[in-house]
Amino acid sequence: MTFNEFKEKIFSLAKKDGFEAQVEFSEESEFSIRYANDDIDQYTDASKFSVIVKVLKDGKIGNSFTETLENPEETYNEALSSWKIVDSDEENFFYDGKGKYLNMETYYGEFEKVPVKEKINFVKELYQSAKCNEKIVMVPYALFQNFAINKKLSNTLGLDLEFKSDGAYSFAMAISQDTSNHSGVWLKVGKKPKDLDPKEIGKKVCDEALSLLGAQTVNSGKYRVILRNTAFDDMLGLLRSMISAENVQKNMSPLKGKLNEKVGSDVLNILDVPYHPLSISNRPFDDEGVPTKEKSIIENGILKTYLHNLKTAKKDNVEPTGNAIRSEISPINLFVKPGELSFKELVEKLENGLIIIGVDGMHSGANPISGNFSLGARGYKVENGQIVGAVEQITISGNFLELLKNIEDVGNDLFVTFGTLTPSVLVKELDVAGK
Amino acid sequence: MLSKAIIQDIIGTVLKHGGDFAEVFVEKKYQNRFELKDGKLEKANTGTIVGVGIRGFLGTKAIYAYTNVLERENLISVAKRVGEALGEAKLSDLVLNFDDKNLKNRHIVYFNPKDIEKDKKVDVMKRAYHSAKNFSELIKQVAVMYWDYDQEVLIANSEGTWAEDRRIRTRLMISAVAEHNGNMERGFYGPGAGMGFEFFDRINVEEAAKRAARIAVRMVDAEPAPAGKMPVIISNEFGGVIFHEAVGHALEATSVAKGASVFAGKLGQKVAAECVSAVDDATIPNAWGSANIDDEGVPTRRNLLIDKGVLVSYLIDKLGGRRMNMESTGSGRRQDYTFAPTSRMSNTFILPGNYYPEEIIAATEYGLYAKTMGGGSVIPGTGEFNFAVMEAYLIENGKITKPVKGATLIGKGYEIIQKIDMVGNDLDRGQGMCGSLSGSIPADVGQPTLRVSEITVGGRNK
């Protein structure tokens, strides 16, 4: 059965029972090579498709999914039996596709044209450059991966969309050794092969690992701190959860009731952008088919909006913001607007304190409901505006909203991962536990 | 799912074009995931995934491909790509005789989740909701998640392995949020088992829910935990997550074979305090991380990892075995067909010692009692770990004095197991999802109550 036949069958079954229906088809392919111990460690060449079926009546939605197009009746019936047990008072919707969609280029098709041999050479070079020095005792992994996604979304209200996207990323880890081991990692994303240079990424990885040689813990206490872009990127996971209108409406966010209030320092500007030239996560519409759009989340420290899907928007009586991603609400590209200072100038401004380059334990040591966090961290010690040594085996702790208010300055050194773009930030005061 | 003839052809096609080993993994997984918030069922999702993973080795080089277009033509073309990527066909005239392992099923299931009406499952969720919500007036939010699945797998390879298994698992997860004086804290408890719906006759749903609520209520008014180095007593059951993360991952062939683990080359050596013995055991009937065979078709077994402080075994999969020149320990696992299998834990725990938990607390002048652990992570190359403590108390003069919140434990795994100085007699296991290279898989962690003489506690400075 073709996808169109499958879809029409679902629509007609739904119509007969008095339901609206929505069918989402996605086809994903990935190609990745991981290198370790001077050889290919893992090589994956794969593709799959999946179909999500939703049925809607009386404001309730039932879901099901399948990976075969042979049994539309069974898939429909599973969605129907899921619908029957839902008893939430919340009102759910489908979107009719009548909004205005941004025109953007999200598919280039260049990575899939690169011969496998060249990709293998890429990873070899990455691996070799990550091993730039005899103090690097190991490169546990060096990876290249490219992907392509094709999505089709249709419903009985007339929505009918298609979207194609592709991109690649590469990262590696190096371990340096003195009396103990230290790790360095770096990641880069790209839309075209020219965006990714294995030597440049490898060099970064190596430098990061070497920079932690001789690392010591520090005395416990309060410090002035730079959260380097790589660390702040991770910590922004807390904000992602807090700005979801669903979490706000369910009392699961400390940002509840703070709309148009000051939640960060004056220098802090955070946006959600559907398109950024450096991102590989750009999208013209979300998973409900709603057009994505640019908006300020925090403007000069003031909270301007939460992120909505169709359901939460209706509840708050606002327009949906195009942020339904899978079954969650999420920014398309969370973009922290860069400031004026280079990283070096930011370090000079810090004068005395710590630079945190990486944090561990975001999924366990950070609580998005309260905003409290306590995370393992590593980085450097700064005295008189100069890096004087490496720091490890410490934790940083505090409350994320207090941290946002304590941001004294924002750097201009944008770092890009999967749907997050952020520079480094200088924080007036943070609790550090060491010895 | 796929016929013997076509599987034979897939394996033959890989080896005709390259490699010295080929494997086919066929999976069909039916699953239910429901979410209940504020007492109302909000999300219900049911579905099936079906797909095939094809893998080939040439020496220690491995190529993996997967697809869910199950037509013969596509499968053969994927197999050909795998063979070509390997190069050097060495077994092009292989004659396959599958040896059907036909193992005895150790994990009897009475009620397959497929046969239970969805509203019965919702009833269980609502019972949990009411129990947690009514625990205290401070409980403001309760979310209950229900998850079950029925996974059928078939693994066949060029060594003649033909093995099938069916893993049925059921889990209930309760998350409760308490609010008081502007503070919010979350408690969580998520029991699960390799069982069908009979799981809910084996556990007390109401008590499980209260446990989540109790954590949230106790922690909401707690003071911030102290910071610095101190003795830490880690409670039994889910406390074993620390061993899982800080030691278990470093014993996996994935990190040992590369020399990336601090335990590489240490077999037969003393790596832990003498009071520490630990196992990984996927044979425990109906346990959350159990299975009859691993995801490479090797029968599972009980692997003693550390015996009285001495390292006696790693966790090895087929590819890791080739790299280390050792046999598989039945530890090759994967989330689903979209992942190549690799060495993973199943049910991993520290064996019991002689002390009553009360004795351990009484013997501690000052320190932290980590009653319920949250999650954590580790960097295998350096051994550095970090863990959140979900429910913690201060110990002063051999007594538990007050709840403290926001504690994180950091350290290096190989140092911590040398610093364990008291091991209790109350071994128990808790359930979790373990994420690594081959995806997210169910795993039990476990231990008796034990004391580590010194760990860095990340708390807040007053």
Interface residues (C-beta under 8 A of the other chain):
Chain A: A36 N37 D39 I40 D41 Q42 Y43 T44 D45 A46 S47 K48 F49 S50 G62 N63 S64 F65 T66 E67 T68 T75 E78 A79 S81 S82 W83 K84 I85 V86 D87 S88 D89 E90 V116 M138 P140 M173 I175 S180 N181 H182 S183 T217 S220 G221 K222 K250 N251 M252 P254 S327 D360 G361 H363 S364 G365 N367 I369 S370 N372 S374 L375 G376 E392 Q393 I394 T395 I396 S397 G398 D431 A433 G434 K435
Chain B: F34 K37 D38 K40 L41 E42 K43 A44 N45 T46 G47 T48 I49 V50 G51 T60 K61 A62 I63 Y64 A65 Y66 T67 N68 V69 L70 V78 R81 V82 A85 K118 D119 V122 K140 Q141 V177 E179 N183 M184 E185 R186 A227 G228 K229 S255 A257 K258 G259 A260 V262 R323 T338 A340 G374 G375 G376 S377 I379 P380 G381 T382 G383 E384 F385 N386 F387 A388 K405 G406 A407 T408 I410 G411 K412 L437 T456 V457 G458 G459 R460 N461
